[in-house]
């Protein structure tokens, strides 16, 4: 976690006419240190006494301001720092246990994905801003 993460979070919240409160700072720190998307319960457990209602409200504000993003794993929402604040990555989402694992692909594969997305965009007139790739299936523990 860097000072830039917190400075950027504060800037984005200010642009959304919100404050970067101590609770929001704790949530951003918890998500940044986790290294994987967390459920609200996991954020609360690691958030040094943050009430559940506060976590819900603050995550909504942080998401709206572009500081965090929501990753859906079935019916369960998980949260992580916005990708442009960390690094570009994708997810492996287990449909059995709900685990979510971050995966960074080799640059050669990312270039092929970008090319395929660009080809689709050119054919359809769509203006892509980014891409996400979530592989949905069963993790090694649930597979058998």
C-alpha positions in Angstrom: 0.0 0.0 0.0 1.4 3.4 -1.0 0.7 6.9 -0.1 -0.5 7.3 -3.7 -3.4 4.9 -3.1 -4.7 7.0 -0.2 -4.0 10.3 -2.0 -5.9 9.1 -5.0 -8.8 7.7 -2.8 -9.0 11.1 -1.1 -9.0 12.9 -4.5 -11.8 10.7 -5.9 -13.9 11.1 -2.8 -13.4 14.8 -2.9 -14.6 14.9 -6.5 -17.7 12.9 -5.4 -18.2 15.5 -2.7 -17.4 12.9 0.0 -14.8 12.9 2.8 -12.0 10.4 3.2 -12.9 9.5 6.8 -10.9 7.3 9.1 -13.4 4.4 8.5 -13.0 4.7 4.8 -9.3 4.8 5.1 -9.4 1.6 7.2 -11.5 -0.1 4.6 -9.2 0.9 1.8 -6.2 -0.3 3.8 -7.9 -3.7 4.6 -8.8 -4.2 0.9 -5.3 -3.2 -0.3 -3.5 -5.5 2.2 -5.8 -8.5 1.6 -4.4 -9.3 -1.9 -7.8 -10.8 -2.9 -11.4 -9.6 -3.1 -13.1 -9.7 0.3 -16.7 -10.1 1.4 -18.4 -7.5 3.6 -18.0 -9.9 6.6 -14.3 -10.3 5.9 -13.8 -6.5 5.6 -15.7 -6.0 8.9 -13.6 -8.7 10.6 -10.4 -7.2 9.5 -11.6 -3.6 9.9 -10.7 -3.1 13.6 -14.2 -2.8 15.0 -16.1 -1.3 12.1 -19.8 -1.8 12.4 -21.4 -3.8 9.6 -23.8 -0.9 8.7 -20.8 1.4 8.4 -19.0 -1.1 6.1 -22.0 -1.4 3.8 -22.5 2.4 3.6 -18.8 3.2 3.1 -18.2 0.5 0.5 -21.1 1.9 -1.5 -19.6 5.4 -1.4 -16.1 4.1 -2.2 -17.5 2.1 -5.1 -19.4 5.0 -6.5 -16.3 7.2 -6.2 -14.2 4.7 -8.2 -12.0 3.7 -5.2 -13.1 0.1 -5.0 -14.9 -2.3 -7.3 -17.3 -5.1 -6.7 -16.6 -8.6 -7.9 -19.6 -10.9 -7.9 -19.0 -14.6 -6.9 -22.5 -16.1 -7.4 -24.8 -14.2 -5.1 -22.0 -12.9 -2.9 -20.4 -9.5 -3.5 -16.7 -9.1 -2.8 -14.7 -5.9 -2.9 -11.2 -4.9 -3.9 -9.3 -1.7 -4.7 -10.2 -0.3 -8.2 -8.0 -1.9 -10.7 -6.5 1.3 -11.9 -5.2 1.8 -8.3 -3.4 -1.5 -8.2 -2.7 -3.7 -11.2 -4.6 -5.2 -14.1 -5.8 -8.8 -13.2 -8.5 -11.3 -13.7 -10.4 -13.7 -11.4 -11.0 -17.4 -10.9 -14.4 -17.7 -9.2 -15.5 -21.0 -7.7 -19.2 -21.7 -8.0 -19.1 -24.3 -5.2 -17.3 -22.5 -2.3 -17.4 -18.9 -3.6 -13.7 -18.4 -3.4 -12.2 -15.7 -5.7 -8.5 -15.8 -6.7 -6.7 -13.0 -8.5 -4.8 -14.0 -11.6 -2.3 -12.0 -13.6 -2.0 -13.2 -17.2 1.3 -13.0 -19.2 1.6 -9.9 -21.4 1.4 -12.0 -24.6 -2.1 -13.3 -23.6 -3.2 -9.8 -22.5 -2.3 -8.4 -25.9 -4.3 -11.2 -27.6 -7.3 -10.4 -25.4 -6.9 -6.7 -26.2 -6.7 -7.5 -30.0 -9.8 -9.7 -29.8 -11.7 -7.0 -27.9 -10.6 -4.4 -30.4 -11.8 -6.5 -33.3 -15.2 -6.9 -31.7 -15.4 -3.2 -30.9 -14.4 -2.3 -34.5 -17.2 -4.6 -35.9 -19.8 -3.3 -33.6 -18.9 0.4 -33.2 -18.4 -0.1 -29.5 -15.9 2.1 -27.6 -14.2 -0.2 -25.0 -12.6 1.4 -22.0 -11.3 -1.8 -20.3 -11.9 -5.5 -20.1 -12.5 -8.0 -17.4 -12.0 -11.8 -17.6 -13.5 -14.0 -14.9 -13.2 -17.7 -15.2 -16.1 -19.4 -13.5 -15.9 -23.0 -12.4 -14.7 -25.1 -9.5 -11.5 -24.6 -7.6 -9.1 -27.5 -7.0 -10.6 -28.2 -3.5 -14.2 -28.4 -4.8 -13.5 -30.1 -8.1 -13.4 -33.6 -6.7 
